[in-house]
Amino acid sequence: MRVLIVSMFVVSAIGALGATVFSWSDVLNLGNSGLANVDAVTGLVVIAFAVTIPLGVGQRVLLALLLNPVAIVVTALGPILSLAGTALIVWRGLPPELMVFPPVVGGLISAAVSVSIAMKRIGFRWITVFQYRQYHLPGLLSQGMWYLMISIVSAFAFQWGRVVLASRATLGDVATYSLAMQFYAPLWSFFIAAGTSLWPIFARSRSRNESSSKLLARMVSYFVGAAVLCLVGLVALGPWLASWISHSIVEAGALIFLGCGVLIIVQAVQLVLGVSLTSPRDLRFQALWGLPMAAVVVGATWVFAPIWGAITPFVSAAAGVLVFQVIPNIVRVRANSRRMREGMTVEQFATIGT
């Protein structure tokens, strides 16, 4: 918690600097957009996001306590509140720069609820965070450094789309992409919560030297099936719902929802593979492959945004995840399974010999 709180202050400082030392309007290419108080609003959003960093530990504790249904429901609460907040801002005709608040505020409320439930379950007292006790930071970093790297790289790859579109496309494309993301986020949050809940199951199998190949194949099929249903629903209902929510101000056709659905399918496969590869070596493997993934996703979005418009971040992300995460992770899972079978054969032979 101390490390997470320090991270919160660092990110908050970055948000404040954008309203003082440099300008968020310049970074987001909104200097001539006519929007008022962009720097102040963006700074506040970054600070609100920073607060969610230490609160995010709540979901992990719930999963560790095997309270998976609770974790799934609470995680999905954030995107649902985000969509409701966006609709409210549009319906009430509030200033458009307020659109940046619903996703972050929804995530903040979700994180606060999860950490409240989790801390009560384990009897955690916040006062202990500020009491001096010796602890070993190197051990913490060796376990969490690679996962932190994965989180940062993924956030950079998937959240940089708005910034690139703002610089390389039109504000209409930014609005269309942002509206599509309001549908993507709630759906993907269910996958994230359900997939992350598989983490302790795969970890338990690995600690017992038990094969999880059948479970992995079954979970991939379940997640892909659910993702295909999401794609069909998005293409069929997305344009109508987008028109209704935005009062027909923003046009979001079936094509962008198709790209959104394809990304969910690819990510669903990667999610299951990723939570099955959580040993320190496997996390390092995923983190290192994440670097070229992020570079390719951002680079492809930059190149093709003027041509393809709002759908570009979805297509680029789907291609990057497929090539640099799904395919390498499949190879890694097969190698681990082969290594485990060989290890079990040696152990059985030794037992017979004894």
FIPAGU-145619 format. One record per residue (C-alpha): z, y, x; residue in one letter; residue number from 1. Coordinates in steps of 0.05 Angstrom, whole numbers, plus 5000, padded with zeros to 4 digits. Example, Ala and Ser with C-alpha at 12.3 -4.5 7.8 and 13.67 -1.06 7.14 Angstrom:
BEGIN
{up = 5156, north = 4910, east = 5246, rest = A, nr = 1}
{up = 5143, north = 4979, east = 5273, rest = S, nr = 2}
This chain:
BEGIN
{up = 5000, north = 5000, east = 5000, rest = M, nr = 1}
{up = 5013, north = 5047, east = 5058, rest = R, nr = 2}
{up = 4943, north = 5036, east = 5085, rest = V, nr = 3}
{up = 4913, north = 5046, east = 5016, rest = L, nr = 4}
{up = 4952, north = 5110, east = 5006, rest = I, nr = 5}
{up = 4928, north = 5137, east = 5073, rest = V, nr = 6}
{up = 4857, north = 5121, east = 5051, rest = S, nr = 7}
{up = 4869, north = 5159, east = 4987, rest = M, nr = 8}
{up = 4888, north = 5222, east = 5025, rest = F, nr = 9}
{up = 4827, north = 5216, east = 5071, rest = V, nr = 10}
{up = 4779, north = 5210, east = 5013, rest = V, nr = 11}
{up = 4814, north = 5267, east = 4976, rest = S, nr = 12}
{up = 4806, north = 5311, east = 5037, rest = A, nr = 13}
{up = 4731, north = 5296, east = 5037, rest = I, nr = 14}
{up = 4727, north = 5317, east = 4964, rest = G, nr = 15}
{up = 4764, north = 5381, east = 4978, rest = A, nr = 16}
{up = 4720, north = 5398, east = 5039, rest = L, nr = 17}
{up = 4659, north = 5395, east = 4994, rest = G, nr = 18}
{up = 4686, north = 5453, east = 4954, rest = A, nr = 19}
{up = 4707, north = 5494, east = 5015, rest = T, nr = 20}
{up = 4674, north = 5478, east = 5082, rest = V, nr = 21}
{up = 4608, north = 5452, east = 5056, rest = F, nr = 22}
{up = 4575, north = 5451, east = 4988, rest = S, nr = 23}
{up = 4568, north = 5390, east = 4942, rest = W, nr = 24}
{up = 4511, north = 5428, east = 4908, rest = S, nr = 25}
{up = 4471, north = 5424, east = 4972, rest = D, nr = 26}
{up = 4487, north = 5350, east = 4983, rest = V, nr = 27}
{up = 4466, north = 5333, east = 4911, rest = L, nr = 28}
{up = 4406, north = 5380, east = 4912, rest = N, nr = 29}
{up = 4434, north = 5417, east = 4851, rest = L, nr = 30}
{up = 4435, north = 5488, east = 4880, rest = G, nr = 31}
{up = 4380, north = 5512, east = 4833, rest = N, nr = 32}
{up = 4399, north = 5470, east = 4773, rest = S, nr = 33}
{up = 4436, north = 5525, east = 4737, rest = G, nr = 34}
{up = 4499, north = 5482, east = 4731, rest = L, nr = 35}
{up = 4563, north = 5520, east = 4741, rest = A, nr = 36}
{up = 4622, north = 5498, east = 4784, rest = N, nr = 37}
{up = 4586, north = 5437, east = 4814, rest = V, nr = 38}
{up = 4628, north = 5441, east = 4877, rest = D, nr = 39}
{up = 4694, north = 5444, east = 4841, rest = A, nr = 40}
{up = 4676, north = 5390, east = 4791, rest = V, nr = 41}
{up = 4650, north = 5343, east = 4845, rest = T, nr = 42}
{up = 4711, north = 5355, east = 4888, rest = G, nr = 43}
{up = 4757, north = 5338, east = 4830, rest = L, nr = 44}
{up = 4718, north = 5274, east = 4815, rest = V, nr = 45}
{up = 4723, north = 5252, east = 4887, rest = V, nr = 46}
{up = 4798, north = 5264, east = 4887, rest = I, nr = 47}
{up = 4805, north = 5226, east = 4821, rest = A, nr = 48}
{up = 4767, north = 5168, east = 4852, rest = F, nr = 49}
{up = 4812, north = 5171, east = 4913, rest = A, nr = 50}
{up = 4873, north = 5159, east = 4868, rest = V, nr = 51}
{up = 4843, north = 5094, east = 4844, rest = T, nr = 52}
{up = 4843, north = 5066, east = 4915, rest = I, nr = 53}
{up = 4917, north = 5046, east = 4918, rest = P, nr = 54}
{up = 4918, north = 5029, east = 4844, rest = L, nr = 55}
{up = 4860, north = 4980, east = 4854, rest = G, nr = 56}
{up = 4908, north = 4929, east = 4884, rest = V, nr = 57}
{up = 4932, north = 4914, east = 4813, rest = G, nr = 58}
{up = 4872, north = 4872, east = 4795, rest = Q, nr = 59}
{up = 4879, north = 4830, east = 4859, rest = R, nr = 60}
{up = 4952, north = 4817, east = 4843, rest = V, nr = 61}
{up = 4934, north = 4795, east = 4772, rest = L, nr = 62}
{up = 4883, north = 4746, east = 4800, rest = L, nr = 63}
{up = 4933, north = 4720, east = 4850, rest = A, nr = 64}
{up = 4981, north = 4707, east = 4792, rest = L, nr = 65}
{up = 4924, north = 4669, east = 4757, rest = L, nr = 66}
{up = 4925, north = 4720, east = 4700, rest = L, nr = 67}
{up = 4849, north = 4719, east = 4699, rest = N, nr = 68}
{up = 4839, north = 4736, east = 4625, rest = P, nr = 69}
{up = 4884, north = 4798, east = 4632, rest = V, nr = 70}
{up = 4846, north = 4819, east = 4695, rest = A, nr = 71}
{up = 4779, north = 4812, east = 4660, rest = I, nr = 72}
{up = 4799, north = 4852, east = 4599, rest = V, nr = 73}
{up = 4832, north = 4908, east = 4639, rest = V, nr = 74}
{up = 4774, north = 4913, east = 4687, rest = T, nr = 75}
{up = 4724, north = 4920, east = 4630, rest = A, nr = 76}
{up = 4766, north = 4975, east = 4600, rest = L, nr = 77}
{up = 4741, north = 5026, east = 4651, rest = G, nr = 78}
{up = 4666, north = 5023, east = 4637, rest = P, nr = 79}
{up = 4678, north = 5020, east = 4562, rest = I, nr = 80}
{up = 4719, north = 5084, east = 4566, rest = L, nr = 81}
{up = 4665, north = 5114, east = 4610, rest = S, nr = 82}
{up = 4610, north = 5100, east = 4559, rest = L, nr = 83}
{up = 4654, north = 5128, east = 4503, rest = A, nr = 84}
{up = 4669, north = 5191, east = 4544, rest = G, nr = 85}
{up = 4596, north = 5202, east = 4559, rest = T, nr = 86}
{up = 4578, north = 5196, east = 4485, rest = A, nr = 87}
{up = 4633, north = 5245, east = 4467, rest = L, nr = 88}
{up = 4609, north = 5297, east = 4517, rest = I, nr = 89}
{up = 4537, north = 5292, east = 4490, rest = V, nr = 90}
{up = 4558, north = 5294, east = 4417, rest = W, nr = 91}
{up = 4604, north = 5354, east = 4427, rest = R, nr = 92}
{up = 4552, north = 5392, east = 4468, rest = G, nr = 93}
{up = 4600, north = 5401, east = 4527, rest = L, nr = 94}
{up = 4575, north = 5427, east = 4594, rest = P, nr = 95}
{up = 4531, north = 5374, east = 4628, rest = P, nr = 96}
{up = 4568, north = 5376, east = 4694, rest = E, nr = 97}
{up = 4627, north = 5343, east = 4658, rest = L, nr = 98}
{up = 4584, north = 5280, east = 4655, rest = M, nr = 99}
{up = 4611, north = 5260, east = 4723, rest = V, nr = 100}
{up = 4682, north = 5251, east = 4697, rest = F, nr = 101}
{up = 4678, north = 5192, east = 4647, rest = P, nr = 102}
{up = 4662, north = 5137, east = 4698, rest = P, nr = 103}
{up = 4716, north = 5158, east = 4747, rest = V, nr = 104}
{up = 4768, north = 5173, east = 4693, rest = V, nr = 105}
{up = 4754, north = 5107, east = 4659, rest = G, nr = 106}
{up = 4762, north = 5070, east = 4725, rest = G, nr = 107}
{up = 4826, north = 5108, east = 4739, rest = L, nr = 108}
{up = 4857, north = 5089, east = 4671, rest = I, nr = 109}
{up = 4836, north = 5016, east = 4681, rest = S, nr = 110}
{up = 4867, north = 5014, east = 4751, rest = A, nr = 111}
{up = 4931, north = 5047, east = 4727, rest = A, nr = 112}
{up = 4939, north = 4995, east = 4671, rest = V, nr = 113}
{up = 4925, north = 4936, east = 4717, rest = S, nr = 114}
{up = 4973, north = 4960, east = 4772, rest = V, nr = 115}
{up = 5027, north = 4973, east = 4719, rest = S, nr = 116}
{up = 5023, north = 4902, east = 4692, rest = I, nr = 117}
{up = 5018, north = 4871, east = 4761, rest = A, nr = 118}
{up = 5076, north = 4908, east = 4792, rest = M, nr = 119}
{up = 5122, north = 4890, east = 4734, rest = K, nr = 120}
{up = 5103, north = 4817, east = 4742, rest = R, nr = 121}
{up = 5122, north = 4814, east = 4816, rest = I, nr = 122}
{up = 5180, north = 4862, east = 4812, rest = G, nr = 123}
{up = 5149, north = 4912, east = 4860, rest = F, nr = 124}
{up = 5187, north = 4976, east = 4872, rest = R, nr = 125}
{up = 5146, north = 5037, east = 4895, rest = W, nr = 126}
{up = 5205, north = 5064, east = 4934, rest = I, nr = 127}
{up = 5196, north = 5009, east = 4985, rest = T, nr = 128}
{up = 5129, north = 5039, east = 5005, rest = V, nr = 129}
{up = 5164, north = 5100, east = 5033, rest = F, nr = 130}
{up = 5221, north = 5062, east = 5066, rest = Q, nr = 131}
{up = 5211, north = 5047, east = 5140, rest = Y, nr = 132}
{up = 5201, north = 4974, east = 5154, rest = R, nr = 133}
{up = 5165, north = 4941, east = 5211, rest = Q, nr = 134}
{up = 5100, north = 4908, east = 5193, rest = Y, nr = 135}
{up = 5040, north = 4882, east = 5231, rest = H, nr = 136}
{up = 4977, north = 4924, east = 5219, rest = L, nr = 137}
{up = 4931, north = 4882, east = 5264, rest = P, nr = 138}
{up = 4943, north = 4821, east = 5220, rest = G, nr = 139}
{up = 4925, north = 4861, east = 5158, rest = L, nr = 140}
{up = 4862, north = 4888, east = 5190, rest = L, nr = 141}
{up = 4839, north = 4820, east = 5214, rest = S, nr = 142}
{up = 4843, north = 4795, east = 5142, rest = Q, nr = 143}
{up = 4816, north = 4856, east = 5106, rest = G, nr = 144}
{up = 4770, north = 4891, east = 5155, rest = M, nr = 145}
{up = 4708, north = 4852, east = 5137, rest = W, nr = 146}
{up = 4720, north = 4856, east = 5063, rest = Y, nr = 147}
{up = 4730, north = 4931, east = 5070, rest = L, nr = 148}
{up = 4664, north = 4935, east = 5106, rest = M, nr = 149}
{up = 4630, north = 4896, east = 5050, rest = I, nr = 150}
{up = 4660, north = 4943, east = 4999, rest = S, nr = 151}
{up = 4637, north = 5006, east = 5036, rest = I, nr = 152}
{up = 4567, north = 4979, east = 5049, rest = V, nr = 153}
{up = 4558, north = 4957, east = 4976, rest = S, nr = 154}
{up = 4583, north = 5023, east = 4949, rest = A, nr = 155}
{up = 4536, north = 5061, east = 4995, rest = F, nr = 156}
{up = 4476, north = 5018, east = 4975, rest = A, nr = 157}
{up = 4488, north = 5020, east = 4900, rest = F, nr = 158}
{up = 4517, north = 5089, east = 4889, rest = Q, nr = 159}
{up = 4470, north = 5129, east = 4934, rest = W, nr = 160}
{up = 4413, north = 5122, east = 4883, rest = G, nr = 161}
{up = 4432, north = 5185, east = 4846, rest = R, nr = 162}
{up = 4433, north = 5226, east = 4910, rest = V, nr = 163}
{up = 4365, north = 5200, east = 4931, rest = V, nr = 164}
{up = 4335, north = 5211, east = 4862, rest = L, nr = 165}
{up = 4363, north = 5282, east = 4862, rest = A, nr = 166}
{up = 4327, north = 5296, east = 4928, rest = S, nr = 167}
{up = 4263, north = 5256, east = 4918, rest = R, nr = 168}
{up = 4250, north = 5255, east = 4843, rest = A, nr = 169}
{up = 4263, north = 5300, east = 4783, rest = T, nr = 170}
{up = 4327, north = 5317, east = 4746, rest = L, nr = 171}
{up = 4297, north = 5279, east = 4687, rest = G, nr = 172}
{up = 4295, north = 5217, east = 4730, rest = D, nr = 173}
{up = 4367, north = 5229, east = 4750, rest = V, nr = 174}
{up = 4388, north = 5235, east = 4677, rest = A, nr = 175}
{up = 4350, north = 5172, east = 4657, rest = T, nr = 176}
{up = 4380, north = 5132, east = 4715, rest = Y, nr = 177}
{up = 4450, north = 5158, east = 4700, rest = S, nr = 178}
{up = 4444, north = 5140, east = 4626, rest = L, nr = 179}
{up = 4419, north = 5069, east = 4644, rest = A, nr = 180}
{up = 4478, north = 5062, east = 4691, rest = M, nr = 181}
{up = 4525, north = 5076, east = 4632, rest = Q, nr = 182}
{up = 4499, north = 5010, east = 4603, rest = F, nr = 183}
{up = 4497, north = 4973, east = 4669, rest = Y, nr = 184}
{up = 4570, north = 4989, east = 4688, rest = A, nr = 185}
{up = 4605, north = 4958, east = 4627, rest = P, nr = 186}
{up = 4563, north = 4895, east = 4631, rest = L, nr = 187}
{up = 4571, north = 4887, east = 4705, rest = W, nr = 188}
{up = 4646, north = 4898, east = 4701, rest = S, nr = 189}
{up = 4653, north = 4834, east = 4661, rest = F, nr = 190}
{up = 4615, north = 4796, east = 4715, rest = F, nr = 191}
{up = 4657, north = 4827, east = 4770, rest = I, nr = 192}
{up = 4722, north = 4809, east = 4736, rest = A, nr = 193}
{up = 4701, north = 4738, east = 4719, rest = A, nr = 194}
{up = 4670, north = 4727, east = 4788, rest = G, nr = 195}
{up = 4730, north = 4754, east = 4826, rest = T, nr = 196}
{up = 4775, north = 4708, east = 4786, rest = S, nr = 197}
{up = 4738, north = 4649, east = 4819, rest = L, nr = 198}
{up = 4760, north = 4673, east = 4888, rest = W, nr = 199}
{up = 4828, north = 4637, east = 4888, rest = P, nr = 200}
{up = 4796, north = 4574, east = 4860, rest = I, nr = 201}
{up = 4745, north = 4568, east = 4916, rest = F, nr = 202}
{up = 4799, north = 4588, east = 4968, rest = A, nr = 203}
{up = 4844, north = 4533, east = 4943, rest = R, nr = 204}
{up = 4789, north = 4481, east = 4948, rest = S, nr = 205}
{up = 4773, north = 4505, east = 5019, rest = R, nr = 206}
{up = 4847, north = 4500, east = 5040, rest = S, nr = 207}
{up = 4849, north = 4428, east = 5015, rest = R, nr = 208}
{up = 4782, north = 4410, east = 5049, rest = N, nr = 209}
{up = 4754, north = 4394, east = 4980, rest = E, nr = 210}
{up = 4680, north = 4403, east = 4965, rest = S, nr = 211}
{up = 4665, north = 4457, east = 4914, rest = S, nr = 212}
{up = 4590, north = 4446, east = 4911, rest = S, nr = 213}
{up = 4590, north = 4422, east = 4839, rest = K, nr = 214}
{up = 4634, north = 4479, east = 4816, rest = L, nr = 215}
{up = 4590, north = 4529, east = 4853, rest = L, nr = 216}
{up = 4526, north = 4503, east = 4821, rest = A, nr = 217}
{up = 4558, north = 4502, east = 4752, rest = R, nr = 218}
{up = 4584, north = 4573, east = 4759, rest = M, nr = 219}
{up = 4517, north = 4600, east = 4784, rest = V, nr = 220}
{up = 4483, north = 4570, east = 4723, rest = S, nr = 221}
{up = 4535, north = 4600, east = 4676, rest = Y, nr = 222}
{up = 4531, north = 4669, east = 4708, rest = F, nr = 223}
{up = 4454, north = 4669, east = 4710, rest = V, nr = 224}
{up = 4452, north = 4647, east = 4637, rest = G, nr = 225}
{up = 4498, north = 4704, east = 4617, rest = A, nr = 226}
{up = 4458, north = 4753, east = 4660, rest = A, nr = 227}
{up = 4393, north = 4732, east = 4625, rest = V, nr = 228}
{up = 4425, north = 4745, east = 4558, rest = L, nr = 229}
{up = 4445, north = 4815, east = 4583, rest = C, nr = 230}
{up = 4373, north = 4828, east = 4605, rest = L, nr = 231}
{up = 4346, north = 4809, east = 4537, rest = V, nr = 232}
{up = 4397, north = 4852, east = 4502, rest = G, nr = 233}
{up = 4384, north = 4911, east = 4547, rest = L, nr = 234}
{up = 4309, north = 4909, east = 4538, rest = V, nr = 235}
{up = 4315, north = 4899, east = 4463, rest = A, nr = 236}
{up = 4370, north = 4948, east = 4446, rest = L, nr = 237}
{up = 4376, north = 4993, east = 4507, rest = G, nr = 238}
{up = 4322, north = 5044, east = 4490, rest = P, nr = 239}
{up = 4348, north = 5052, east = 4419, rest = W, nr = 240}
{up = 4421, north = 5059, east = 4440, rest = L, nr = 241}
{up = 4402, north = 5108, east = 4496, rest = A, nr = 242}
{up = 4364, north = 5152, east = 4447, rest = S, nr = 243}
{up = 4422, north = 5150, east = 4398, rest = W, nr = 244}
{up = 4475, north = 5166, east = 4450, rest = I, nr = 245}
{up = 4436, north = 5223, east = 4482, rest = S, nr = 246}
{up = 4410, north = 5251, east = 4415, rest = H, nr = 247}
{up = 4339, north = 5236, east = 4441, rest = S, nr = 248}
{up = 4350, north = 5287, east = 4497, rest = I, nr = 249}
{up = 4341, north = 5233, east = 4551, rest = V, nr = 250}
{up = 4284, north = 5183, east = 4547, rest = E, nr = 251}
{up = 4301, north = 5114, east = 4574, rest = A, nr = 252}
{up = 4247, north = 5063, east = 4561, rest = G, nr = 253}
{up = 4249, north = 4987, east = 4562, rest = A, nr = 254}
{up = 4222, north = 4986, east = 4634, rest = L, nr = 255}
{up = 4284, north = 5016, east = 4665, rest = I, nr = 256}
{up = 4329, north = 4969, east = 4626, rest = F, nr = 257}
{up = 4286, north = 4911, east = 4650, rest = L, nr = 258}
{up = 4300, north = 4934, east = 4722, rest = G, nr = 259}
{up = 4374, north = 4940, east = 4705, rest = C, nr = 260}
{up = 4375, north = 4869, east = 4677, rest = G, nr = 261}
{up = 4338, north = 4839, east = 4737, rest = V, nr = 262}
{up = 4390, north = 4871, east = 4783, rest = L, nr = 263}
{up = 4446, north = 4840, east = 4742, rest = I, nr = 264}
{up = 4414, north = 4771, east = 4748, rest = I, nr = 265}
{up = 4407, north = 4776, east = 4823, rest = V, nr = 266}
{up = 4476, north = 4804, east = 4831, rest = Q, nr = 267}
{up = 4505, north = 4749, east = 4787, rest = A, nr = 268}
{up = 4479, north = 4696, east = 4835, rest = V, nr = 269}
{up = 4505, north = 4735, east = 4895, rest = Q, nr = 270}
{up = 4573, north = 4746, east = 4862, rest = L, nr = 271}
{up = 4587, north = 4672, east = 4855, rest = V, nr = 272}
{up = 4561, north = 4657, east = 4925, rest = L, nr = 273}
{up = 4602, north = 4714, east = 4954, rest = G, nr = 274}
{up = 4669, north = 4693, east = 4925, rest = V, nr = 275}
{up = 4658, north = 4622, east = 4951, rest = S, nr = 276}
{up = 4650, north = 4650, east = 5022, rest = L, nr = 277}
{up = 4717, north = 4684, east = 5034, rest = T, nr = 278}
{up = 4742, north = 4655, east = 5099, rest = S, nr = 279}
{up = 4747, north = 4707, east = 5155, rest = P, nr = 280}
{up = 4683, north = 4680, east = 5187, rest = R, nr = 281}
{up = 4646, north = 4679, east = 5121, rest = D, nr = 282}
{up = 4668, north = 4749, east = 5104, rest = L, nr = 283}
{up = 4643, north = 4773, east = 5172, rest = R, nr = 284}
{up = 4577, north = 4737, east = 5158, rest = F, nr = 285}
{up = 4569, north = 4774, east = 5092, rest = Q, nr = 286}
{up = 4590, north = 4841, east = 5121, rest = A, nr = 287}
{up = 4539, north = 4838, east = 5178, rest = L, nr = 288}
{up = 4483, north = 4819, east = 5129, rest = W, nr = 289}
{up = 4506, north = 4877, east = 5085, rest = G, nr = 290}
{up = 4486, north = 4928, east = 5138, rest = L, nr = 291}
{up = 4410, north = 4915, east = 5135, rest = P, nr = 292}
{up = 4416, north = 4907, east = 5059, rest = M, nr = 293}
{up = 4444, north = 4977, east = 5051, rest = A, nr = 294}
{up = 4393, north = 5006, east = 5099, rest = A, nr = 295}
{up = 4334, north = 4974, east = 5063, rest = V, nr = 296}
{up = 4360, north = 4992, east = 4993, rest = V, nr = 297}
{up = 4370, north = 5066, east = 5010, rest = V, nr = 298}
{up = 4306, north = 5068, east = 5051, rest = G, nr = 299}
{up = 4263, north = 5036, east = 4996, rest = A, nr = 300}
{up = 4293, north = 5083, east = 4944, rest = T, nr = 301}
{up = 4277, north = 5143, east = 4988, rest = W, nr = 302}
{up = 4205, north = 5120, east = 4998, rest = V, nr = 303}
{up = 4188, north = 5098, east = 4927, rest = F, nr = 304}
{up = 4229, north = 5146, east = 4885, rest = A, nr = 305}
{up = 4173, north = 5198, east = 4879, rest = P, nr = 306}
{up = 4126, north = 5143, east = 4854, rest = I, nr = 307}
{up = 4170, north = 5098, east = 4811, rest = W, nr = 308}
{up = 4221, north = 5148, east = 4787, rest = G, nr = 309}
{up = 4287, north = 5127, east = 4755, rest = A, nr = 310}
{up = 4276, north = 5052, east = 4761, rest = I, nr = 311}
{up = 4271, north = 5055, east = 4837, rest = T, nr = 312}
{up = 4345, north = 5045, east = 4853, rest = P, nr = 313}
{up = 4349, north = 4984, east = 4808, rest = F, nr = 314}
{up = 4287, north = 4951, east = 4838, rest = V, nr = 315}
{up = 4306, north = 4968, east = 4910, rest = S, nr = 316}
{up = 4377, north = 4941, east = 4900, rest = A, nr = 317}
{up = 4352, north = 4877, east = 4868, rest = A, nr = 318}
{up = 4304, north = 4864, east = 4925, rest = A, nr = 319}
{up = 4355, north = 4881, east = 4978, rest = G, nr = 320}
{up = 4409, north = 4836, east = 4948, rest = V, nr = 321}
{up = 4360, north = 4779, east = 4941, rest = L, nr = 322}
{up = 4333, north = 4782, east = 5012, rest = V, nr = 323}
{up = 4395, north = 4802, east = 5051, rest = F, nr = 324}
{up = 4452, north = 4770, east = 5011, rest = Q, nr = 325}
{up = 4430, north = 4715, east = 4964, rest = V, nr = 326}
{up = 4384, north = 4678, east = 5012, rest = I, nr = 327}
{up = 4430, north = 4683, east = 5073, rest = P, nr = 328}
{up = 4490, north = 4662, east = 5031, rest = N, nr = 329}
{up = 4453, north = 4601, east = 5004, rest = I, nr = 330}
{up = 4439, north = 4580, east = 5076, rest = V, nr = 331}
{up = 4512, north = 4593, east = 5094, rest = R, nr = 332}
{up = 4539, north = 4553, east = 5035, rest = V, nr = 333}
{up = 4494, north = 4494, east = 5052, rest = R, nr = 334}
{up = 4516, north = 4496, east = 5125, rest = A, nr = 335}
{up = 4589, north = 4498, east = 5105, rest = N, nr = 336}
{up = 4580, north = 4439, east = 5058, rest = S, nr = 337}
{up = 4545, north = 4399, east = 5112, rest = R, nr = 338}
{up = 4600, north = 4416, east = 5162, rest = R, nr = 339}
{up = 4654, north = 4395, east = 5111, rest = M, nr = 340}
{up = 4620, north = 4328, east = 5098, rest = R, nr = 341}
{up = 4615, north = 4314, east = 5172, rest = E, nr = 342}
{up = 4688, north = 4333, east = 5181, rest = G, nr = 343}
{up = 4709, north = 4287, east = 5125, rest = M, nr = 344}
{up = 4669, north = 4230, east = 5154, rest = T, nr = 345}
{up = 4704, north = 4237, east = 5221, rest = V, nr = 346}
{up = 4773, north = 4240, east = 5187, rest = E, nr = 347}
{up = 4758, north = 4177, east = 5146, rest = Q, nr = 348}
{up = 4734, north = 4140, east = 5208, rest = F, nr = 349}
{up = 4797, north = 4160, east = 5246, rest = A, nr = 350}
{up = 4841, north = 4136, east = 5188, rest = T, nr = 351}
{up = 4806, north = 4069, east = 5186, rest = I, nr = 352}
{up = 4813, north = 4061, east = 5260, rest = G, nr = 353}
{up = 4887, north = 4077, east = 5258, rest = T, nr = 354}
